Every structure is written in structure tokens, then in C-alpha cells.
């Protein structure tokens, strides 16, 4: 007789594969369809699953979109952590902030499905709150940079500023992507860099 733990491992692996299949299918749909046209039925069809099989893992499409956002933000956080640990950031605090923003813009450019979620405000408020937490979310990278590399005093004031900067940044980045030309988008991003640099480094 096979031990329960031996049986469980293949089942867990298959479950993980199914979750990835669902998230990848939803991501593919986000890259080519308007958000409003995406349903759980469409996601299941794209994934090659029944709707019932999809509901074993996610109760609705919002949970799927949130899971995609969390996955992508975790990957971005890892990229930035590697950059910081490899000391690839410039000495100047302002230029370091600019490079982080440039990295995020490049990340959005390379992932149209995530860009649709993030800039379209399609991530649930609960997930946005969790991912905006400077202690646990991507904002923690910025907090570590400001505190450890540039000597800014940690605390609630810094956490509040990082949260405000993230909210303002999201809206202005969305505005930048709505501009009709690359030149106009670059101009908005340049203004955003100036605004966030002055705001965050004034502590």
C-alpha cells in the first residue's frame, strides 16, 4: 500500500500545474481581450479545463486576477532585490529612485496582462492593501533602500509616504500610458520622477 505522503506529492504537483495553467490562460486573455469580456468560462476554455475544475481552485475571476497580480509583483520584487544586492543602483538617491521607476515601466511594457490589471484598477482593494504594505509588499524594497542606503529615518511617517507615493505613481503611470505618443508618455514619466524624488527624499 502506498503511504499517504507519497500519494500527496504528485497530487500537489498536479494542483500547482493546474493553478499555473489557469493563471497563464487568464494572462493570455488579458493581453488580447478587454477586461470586461473575460469570464471564468473563457478562462476555463483557454486553460483546457471545465468550469467546475477551475472553481476547485478559484471562486471567481477576481481571485484569479489577484493571484496574477501577486505573482507578477513577487517577480518584480525579486528583480529589484537582485539589483540592490548586486549594487547596480547608482550612488545618488535620486538616480536610484529613477532607476527603480524605469525598471517598473520596463516590467509593465513586457507584461501587458499585468499592465491591464494594475493600471486598469482591476486588482481588488484587499490585495492592493496587502501588496502596498511597506513591511511585506514591494514597497518594502523602497523602504529598505531609503533607510539602509540613504539614511532616511524609518517609521510610520516613511511608510505613509511610500504608500502615498505608490498611489500617486499608479495613477500617473496610467495617465502616461494613455498619452497618444511615446514622447508624451516619456514627458509624464519624467515629471513623475521629479515629483516622487522631491517627495520621498524630503524626509
C-alpha positions as CSV (number, residue, x, y, z in Angstrom):
1,X,0.0,0.0,0.0
2,X,1.3,3.5,-0.9
3,X,2.0,5.8,2.0
4,X,-0.3,8.9,2.1
5,X,2.6,11.3,1.9
6,X,3.8,9.5,-1.2
7,X,0.4,9.9,-2.9
8,X,0.1,13.5,-1.8
9,X,3.3,14.8,-3.5
10,X,2.1,14.0,-7.1
11,X,-1.4,15.5,-6.3
12,X,0.2,18.7,-5.0
13,X,2.4,18.9,-8.1
14,X,-0.6,18.5,-10.4
15,X,-2.5,21.1,-8.4
16,X,0.3,23.5,-8.8
17,X,0.5,22.8,-12.5
18,X,-3.3,23.4,-12.8
19,X,-3.0,26.7,-10.9
20,X,-0.2,27.9,-13.3
21,X,-2.3,26.8,-16.3
22,X,-5.2,28.8,-15.1
23,X,-3.1,31.9,-14.3
24,X,-1.3,31.7,-17.7
25,X,-4.6,31.3,-19.5
26,X,-6.1,34.3,-17.8
27,X,-2.9,36.3,-18.5
28,X,-3.1,35.4,-22.2
29,X,-6.7,36.6,-22.4
30,X,-5.9,39.8,-20.6
31,X,-3.2,40.5,-23.3
32,X,-5.7,40.3,-26.1
33,X,-9.2,41.0,-24.8
34,X,-10.9,43.9,-23.0
35,X,-11.1,43.1,-19.3
36,X,-14.9,43.2,-19.3
37,X,-15.1,40.4,-21.9
38,X,-13.1,37.9,-19.8
39,X,-15.2,35.4,-17.8
40,X,-14.5,32.3,-15.8
41,X,-15.9,30.3,-18.7
42,X,-13.5,31.9,-21.1
43,X,-10.6,31.3,-18.8
44,X,-11.5,27.7,-18.3
45,X,-11.8,27.2,-22.1
46,X,-8.4,28.9,-22.6
47,X,-6.9,26.6,-20.0
48,X,-8.4,23.5,-21.4
49,X,-10.4,22.9,-18.2
50,X,-14.0,22.6,-17.3
51,X,-15.6,25.4,-15.4
52,X,-16.1,23.0,-12.5
53,X,-12.4,22.2,-12.4
54,X,-11.5,25.9,-12.4
55,X,-13.8,26.5,-9.4
56,X,-11.9,23.9,-7.4
57,X,-9.1,26.5,-7.3
58,X,-10.7,29.9,-7.6
59,X,-14.2,31.0,-6.6
60,X,-14.4,33.8,-9.2
61,X,-12.4,35.7,-11.8
62,X,-11.4,38.4,-9.3
63,X,-9.4,35.8,-7.3
64,X,-7.7,34.7,-10.5
65,X,-6.7,38.3,-11.4
66,X,-5.5,39.0,-7.8
67,X,-3.4,35.8,-8.0
68,X,-1.8,37.0,-11.2
69,X,-1.0,40.4,-9.7
70,X,0.6,38.8,-6.6
71,X,2.7,36.5,-8.8
72,X,3.9,39.4,-11.0
73,X,4.7,41.7,-8.1
74,X,6.7,39.0,-6.4
75,X,8.7,38.6,-9.6
76,X,9.3,42.3,-9.8
77,X,10.3,42.5,-6.1
78,X,12.8,39.7,-6.8
79,X,14.3,41.6,-9.7
80,X,14.7,44.8,-7.7
81,X,16.2,42.8,-4.8
82,X,18.8,41.4,-7.1
83,X,19.6,44.8,-8.5
84,X,20.0,46.3,-5.0
85,X,22.1,43.3,-3.7
86,X,24.3,43.5,-6.7
87,X,24.9,47.2,-6.0
88,X,23.8,48.1,-9.5
89,X,22.0,51.2,-8.3
90,X,23.8,54.5,-8.7
91,X,25.1,56.2,-5.6
92,X,22.7,59.2,-5.9
93,X,19.5,58.6,-4.1
94,X,17.5,60.4,-6.8
95,X,19.1,58.5,-9.6
96,X,18.5,55.2,-7.7
97,X,14.8,56.1,-7.4
98,X,14.7,56.9,-11.1
99,X,16.2,53.5,-12.0
100,X,13.6,51.7,-9.9
101,X,10.8,53.5,-11.7
102,X,12.4,52.8,-15.0
103,X,12.6,49.1,-14.1
104,X,8.9,49.1,-13.2
105,X,8.0,50.8,-16.5
106,X,10.0,48.2,-18.4
107,X,8.3,45.5,-16.4
108,X,4.9,46.8,-17.4
109,X,6.0,47.1,-21.0
110,X,7.0,43.4,-21.0
111,X,3.8,42.2,-19.3
112,X,0.7,43.7,-21.0
113,X,-1.6,41.4,-19.0
114,X,-0.2,42.8,-15.7
115,X,-0.3,46.3,-17.0
116,X,-4.0,45.9,-17.8
117,X,-4.7,44.8,-14.2
118,X,-2.5,47.3,-12.4
119,X,-3.3,50.4,-14.5
120,X,-6.9,49.5,-15.0
121,X,-7.6,49.3,-11.3
122,X,-8.7,45.7,-11.7
123,X,-6.9,44.4,-8.6
124,X,-9.2,44.0,-5.5
125,X,-8.8,46.6,-2.7
126,X,-7.8,43.8,-0.3
127,X,-5.0,42.6,-2.5
128,X,-3.9,46.2,-3.2
129,X,-3.7,46.8,0.6
130,X,-1.7,43.7,1.2
131,X,0.8,44.5,-1.7
132,X,1.1,48.1,-0.6
133,X,2.2,47.2,2.9
134,X,5.8,48.5,3.2
135,X,6.6,45.7,5.6
136,X,5.5,42.9,3.2
137,X,4.8,44.2,-0.2
138,X,7.1,45.6,-2.9
139,X,7.1,48.9,-1.0
140,X,9.4,47.2,1.4
141,X,12.2,47.3,-1.2
142,X,11.9,51.0,-1.5
143,X,11.8,51.4,2.3
144,X,15.0,49.3,2.7
145,X,16.7,51.4,0.0
146,X,15.7,54.7,1.7
147,X,16.6,53.6,5.2
148,X,19.7,51.5,4.7
149,X,21.4,53.2,1.7
150,X,20.3,56.8,2.2
151,X,19.9,57.1,5.9
152,X,16.2,58.2,6.0
153,X,14.6,57.6,9.4
154,X,12.2,54.6,9.4
155,X,8.8,54.6,10.9
156,X,5.1,55.3,10.3
157,X,5.9,58.6,8.5
158,X,8.1,56.9,5.9
159,X,5.5,54.1,5.5
160,X,2.8,56.6,4.9
161,X,4.9,58.5,2.3
162,X,5.7,55.2,0.5
163,X,2.0,54.3,0.3
164,X,1.1,57.8,-1.0
165,X,3.9,57.7,-3.5
166,X,2.7,54.3,-4.7
167,X,-0.9,55.6,-5.1
168,X,0.2,58.7,-7.0
169,X,2.6,56.7,-9.1
170,X,0.0,54.2,-10.2
171,X,-2.4,57.0,-11.4
172,X,0.3,59.0,-13.2
173,X,1.7,55.9,-14.8
174,X,-1.8,55.0,-16.1
175,X,-2.1,58.6,-17.4
176,X,1.3,58.3,-19.1
177,X,0.2,55.1,-20.9
178,X,-2.9,56.9,-22.0
179,X,-0.9,59.5,-23.9
180,X,-1.0,59.2,-27.7
181,X,2.7,59.3,-28.3
182,X,5.8,57.8,-26.8
183,X,7.3,61.3,-26.4
184,X,4.3,62.5,-24.3
185,X,4.4,59.3,-22.2
186,X,8.1,59.9,-21.5
187,X,7.4,63.5,-20.5
188,X,4.8,62.4,-18.0
189,X,7.2,59.8,-16.5
190,X,9.9,62.4,-16.3
191,X,7.5,64.7,-14.3
192,X,6.6,61.7,-12.1
193,X,10.3,61.0,-11.3
194,X,10.8,64.6,-10.3
195,X,7.6,64.6,-8.2
196,X,8.4,61.4,-6.3
197,X,12.1,62.3,-5.9
198,X,11.3,65.5,-4.2
199,X,8.5,64.0,-2.1
200,X,10.3,60.9,-0.9
201,X,13.7,62.4,-0.4
202,X,12.4,65.4,1.6
203,X,12.2,63.3,4.8
